Amino acid sequence: MSEGTDDNEWGPHTPDAVLHTGTEALPDPEDVVLASGHEVTPERLEQARRLLDGEGAAGVEKLLP
């Protein structure tokens, strides 16, 4: 028996039009807080808003590993 993967093992393929790289739009402030591993609080949401307003995607890159 072959060691390769079978398409049925993984299920149906996701159409390219549905896949996203994250560059289409900035994340929401809540997404930024959650992705950084912190609990969502009003203070952290405000920090995330300021980060997105001031630095955009470059600011998000600084937060995330």
N, C-alpha and C positions, 0 to 999 in steps of 0.2 A: 504494500500500500504506500502511496506517495506521502511525503512529509509536507507538501505544499498546502496552502490554504485554499479552501473551497469557498466560492462566493456565497453559497447558502449558509456557511458557518457564521458569517458576519451580517447576514440579512441584506436587504436592498440597499443600493448605493444612494447617497444623498446627491441630488442634482446640484450642479455647480451654481446655479442661480440662487440657491438657498444658503450656500456657504458664505460666511462673512469673515473678514480678517480683522475687523475692529477699526479699520481706518475710514469707514464711511461716515461716522459721526463720533463725537466725544461721548464717553459714558456719562451716566447720571452721577451726581455727587454721592448718592447712596451706594452705587456700584463701586465707586472709588474707595469708599470707607470699607465696604465689605471685602473687596479684593486686597486691601492692605492688611486684613486680619484683625481689624478692630471692631468693637461693638458700635452700632450706629447711635450716635447721640446728636442733639442739636448743635453742639459745639464742633464736633467732627464734620458734620454736614456742612457747616459754614466754612470750615477750613478747606474742605474739598471744593466747595463752590469758588472760593477765592483762588485756589490752585488752578482750577479749570479756566476761570476767567483770565488769570494772569499769564499762565504758561501753556494752556491748552494740552495737547497730546504730549508735549515734552515734559510737562509736570507729572503726568500720569506715569510716564516711563521711569521717573525718578523714584516713585513710590513702590512700584511693583518689581519683584525679582526677575 
